Amino acid sequence: MSIAKPQTDEYTKCVLVTGAVGFVGSHIAETLLREEHVKVVAYDIFNSETTVSEEKKENAAILKETANMYASYGASVHIVHGDIRDKEKIIETIKKYDVTACVHVGGM
């Protein structure tokens, strides 16, 4: 017998994924969006150091589409343009979205 999970924000996790529109980060973020009650904050600088900028834009669009497909399960994505070296912006983002976990795959 399985117990149904309540569909409330109280049970929603918010995961900050740094480097979220790069190759590895986008796959992690997309997988998280497919889980029940997970909000993703996709944090990336959108440069072309590790992944071509156009590919990053495509990955961001895929994350938005995935969030829309799983919205009824509590999924959402917020794309934040930011540099992982900007401590104040990271703290501001964590507070703004009530981040409860982080997957750090951003790098240069």
Secondary structure as UniProt FT lines:
FT   HELIX           9..11
FT   STRAND          13..18
FT   TURN            19..21
FT   HELIX           23..33
FT   TURN            36..37
FT   STRAND          38..44
FT   HELIX           53..69
FT   HELIX           71..73
FT   STRAND          76..81
FT   TURN            84..85
FT   HELIX           87..97
FT   STRAND          101..104
//
